[in-house]
């Protein structure tokens, strides 16, 4: 797995994931479990959909 998410993308995913999980908990709705997806992808920095679509928001590393 090659990292394909930039810092801002990861932060937004983490915030969105926590918000969705919190909403699901407060609304007592199982759909809050969907928040696990952005939470995990934000934590690991790799999105499988980005890989399929050949997208990359991670800045190029300078050598």
N, C-alpha and C positions, 0 to 999 in steps of 0.2 A: 504494500500500500504506500503510495507516494502522497504526501500531504498536498491537498489541492484547495485548501481554504486559507484565505488571508486572516489577519488578526480581527479586523472589523466584522468579517463574515462569521468568524467563530464566536465573537462576543454576542452578536445579534442572535445566533442560533441558541446560545446558552440562555440568554434572557427569554427568548421565545419558548424554549423548552420548559423552563421553570414556570413561566406564566401559564402555559397550557396545562401543565401538571397541577398547578395550584388551582386553576379554574375547575379542572375535573374533580379535584378533591373537595372544593367548596360547593360545587354543584352536585356532588355525589353522582357523577357521570363517568362511566368507563372510558369515554372518548378522551379523557385527560391522559390516558396511557399513550396516546399518539405523541404527546410531548417528549416521550423517551427518545424518539428518532432525532429531532434537532438537538436535544441535550447530548446524546452520545456522539453524533457527528461533530458537534462543536468541541467536545472534549478530545476526540482523537484527531481532529483536523482533516478528516477524509470523508468525502461524500460519494457514495456509489453512483448517484445520479450524475454528479459532475464528471465522474470517470466515463460513464457511458456517452455523455454529450461532449466530452473533451473540453470541459470548462476548467479554468484554474484561476482563482482569485488570490493565490499566494504570490507575493512579489518574487521576482527572480533573485536568487542568491548571488551576491557579488563575490568574486573569487580574488 
